[in-house]
Every structure is written in C-alpha cells, then in structure tokens.
C-alpha cells in the first residue's frame, strides 16, 4: 500500500479512500453481531430513515477484535503513528427506503464525560445522556475519522459528498460555500473499504434513490489529552 500517497491525499484534500481493508467474511461477521443485539438501549436511535448506535464500541465490544484487524491497525500506525486512540464511535444504518438527507456540515463537537467551564470550550449540548462540546480548532484539526463501509456505497444510496480542501479553511459555514471556486466529490466506497477524513472537511449526503442499504461504522481518533481533567467519554486504546 502506498501510505505516502494516502497521507498526502488526506493533507491536500481532507480525505482518502482505501479498498479491501476488510474481507467479505469479516464484514459479514460484523453485520451478524450487530443484527443480534438488543436495540432498546438509550444510545440507540431508531426511525424509518435511520438506525444509529452511539458509543458503538462501548455498547458492542464484541466487534472490536474484528474492526481492529491487522490491515486497519497497520493503516493507522503508518498514516498517523502509534499514539492515537478512539474518542468516538457511531454505527449508522440508512435503510433501503430511507429519505434521510444530511446537509453540508463540519463535525465540530467532541464527546466528553462531563460539562466543565473551560476557556474556549463551547457551546455545549447533551443528547441521550452524552455531553458534547465544541473545542478549540487545534483539537479538531488533530482528529481523524475512519468510516468502515459494510455495503457498497455510491451517490445513489447516500454516499458522502465532500468539498475537497475545505478542511484547511478553519470553521467554514455551509451557507458561505462559494460554488464558483469550490468543487464537490462523491465518495464511492466498496463493501469492506474505508474512507478516512478530517472532521473539518465539509460533508453531507443525499437521499437514497437506489433501494440499496448503506451501513457505516464511524470511528474518530485523537492523540491529545483534554485540559483541566476533562476526559473523552469513549477513550479506547487500539
């Protein structure tokens, strides 16, 4: 694998796509574990358009050994180093008939264990007993996200669309996107592949029109400890 190429692509465009990180058997095993769980917990969100599990790796620890296979651990080590750890994980299932549309946005919050008044941290939210806060930009710039695709995903079934290079422009409000100078990429990822992206990359997704399912495991990583004894709510060593 050309790690230098992927590292440069992430730096330049804010994302990259790597195929065949997980075998069909590994993906099928992950799907089987997820399909067998009790979905009545507070961290599970269910609607006709979306099923989501927050704190996914905490809620379903049986998946961890399959997710962090040798391929993924090698990718993380070679692209980012050995000091990174998990700070957030979510499972998304956009069903075949979903009309779920996500407008362009940046991922501007982190999940933490409690609310504390700390300079330059805010605003705060609390969803499903989970505190989230917008940290200083340098904390966000340090994070990277890996999206593991359990289905073939393209622009017909809600693949991410992104604005390349927008990750390097700080806080970039969607209403200020100048389409005279910006471009849009659709991130087509095959089953078993991954997309790596920076959270400040502007991204969204369209409604599914193909009748095909889209299941994704979203995991965020950092190597930074937070100030004043504030803790990541989901810190997990790889």
N, C-alpha and C positions, 0 to 999 in steps of 0.2 A: 504494500500500500504506500502511496506517495504522501506521507504525512506532511512534508513541506508544502506541497500543493494545497492540501486541505487547510493547513494553518494559514497560508497566505489568503486563501479564498474567504475564510472567516474574517480575517483582519480587513480585507478590502471590501467585501460585500455584506458582511454581517451574518453569513450562514454558509453551510455546505451540506451536501447530501452524500451518504456513503451506503452502498448497496451490500446485501448479503452479510450483514453483521450477525443475524440470527438465522438458523436453519428453519425449514418448514416444520420440523419436528419440535424445535424449541418454541416456535410461535404457537403451534397447536397446543403444546403443554401449558403455556401461559394462558391461553384462551380457556382451556379446560379448568384451570384453577379458578380463574375469575368467574366462570359460569357456575361454579359450585358454591359460591359464598352466600351468606345471609346478607341481603341488601336492605335491611330495615334500620341500619345504624344512622346516627345523625350526620355523619360525614359523607353519606351517600345522597346524591341528588338525582331524582328521577322525574322525568317528564316525557311526553310523547316525542319530543325533539332531541332530548339529550339525557344520557345517563352518565354521571360523573362520580368518582370516588376521590375525595380529598385525603391527604396523608396516606396515599395509596400503599407505600412501602411499609408504613406502620400498621395499617389495617390488615394487610395481606402479606405478612413476612415470608410466606411460603414461596413467593415469586422471586425473592432476592437472589437466590443462587442461580436461577435461570437468566435473570436480567443481567447480572454482572458476570457474564461468561468471559472467557479469555479474550475474545475479539473486542468486547466493549472495554474491558479493563486496559487492554493494550492501546486502544484509541485514546482513552482519557489520559493515560500516562504520557503518550508520545505527543499529544497536542497541547496538553495543559500542565503536565507534571504530576507528581505523586502526592501533593499536599491537598488536593481538592476532596471535598466531602459533599454528600447530598444535603440540601437545605429545603427542598420542597419536592413533592411528587403528587401527581394527579393522573387519574385514568379517565379518558374521555371516550364515550361511545356515541357517535352520531348515527342513529339507525337509518335504515334504507329509505324510510318515508320522511326523514327529518327536513323541516324547513328552517332549521336553526341557521341564522345569519350572524356573523361576527364582524362588526365594522373595524376599520383600521384603528390600531391602538399600539402602545408600547406596554410592556409588563413593568409597572413602576412600583410595585409593592413587594415586600418580603414578609414571610410568616414568622412570627416570634412568639415566645412563651408568655409574655405579659405586656401590659401597657406601662410605659415609663416616659416621663417628660425628659427628653434628651434633646439638646440643641440640634437643629437641622433634621430631626426625625419627625415626620408628619406630612399630611394628615393621617389619622388612624381610623381603622374600621374593625368591626367584629362580626364575622359571619360564621354561623354554625360552630360557635364557641372557639373560633380561631381568630387571634389578633393578627392584623396585618398593618403595615406602616410603610410609607414612602421614605426610604433612607436617602442620604446624600448620593449624588450621582456617581461618585467613585465606587460606592458599594455595588451599585447596579452594573457599572461597567466591568466589574470584576467577575460577575456571574456568567456562566454559560448554561444553555439548556439543551438537553438531548431529548428528541421526540422519537420514540420507538414505534414503528408502524406495524400493526397486526393485520392490516389489509392493504391491498393495492390502493393507492390514493392519487387522484389527479383532479383537474379542475372541475370534473363532472360530479365528484362526490365529496366536495368540501375540502380539497387540499388547501393548505395555507397559501395565501398570496402575500407577497412582501414587497417593500420598497427598498431595493438594494442601496447600501451605503447610508441609510438613514440612521443606523446605529451609532454613527460617528458624529451626529449633529446634536447631541445632548437631548434635552426634553423637547420633543418635536410634536406639536399638537396636530392631530389629523386634519383639523379644519384649515391648517396652514400649508398643507401639501400643495406644492406648485407643480401641477402635472405638465407644465411646459418644459420643465427641466428634469422631473423625476420619471422613473420607469417602474413597471410592475412585473414581477416574476411569479409564476405559479410553480409551487414546489412539488413536483411529481415524485413520489417515493413508493418503491415497490414493497410488498409484504416482506418483512424481515430486514428492511433497510432502516436507516436513521437519518434524521435531519438534525444538525447541530446549529444553534442560532444564539445570537446575543439578545438579551431581553429588551434592549433599547431599539432593536430593529422593528420598524413599523410593520405590523402583520394583521391579517384578518382572514376570513373565509366566507365563501358564498354558500348559498343553499345547495343541497344535493339535488341533482336532476337525473341521476343515472339509475336510481334504485339500488345502489350498492352501499354497503355498510362502510363506516370509517371508524376504526378503533385505534387509539393512540395512547401510549404511556409517556407522560410529560415529566421529566426529572430535571431539576435545577441544581447546580453545583457552585460552590464558592470555596476559597481557601482563607477567608477572612473571619476573624472573631469579631463580634459586635462590641460596642463600647459600654461601659458602666454596667457590666454584668448582665446586659440584655443577651438572651440566648435565642438562637434559631430554634423554632418549635419542632423541627424534624431532622435535626442533625444526625447523620448516619455515615459512619466510615465505610469506605468501599472495600 
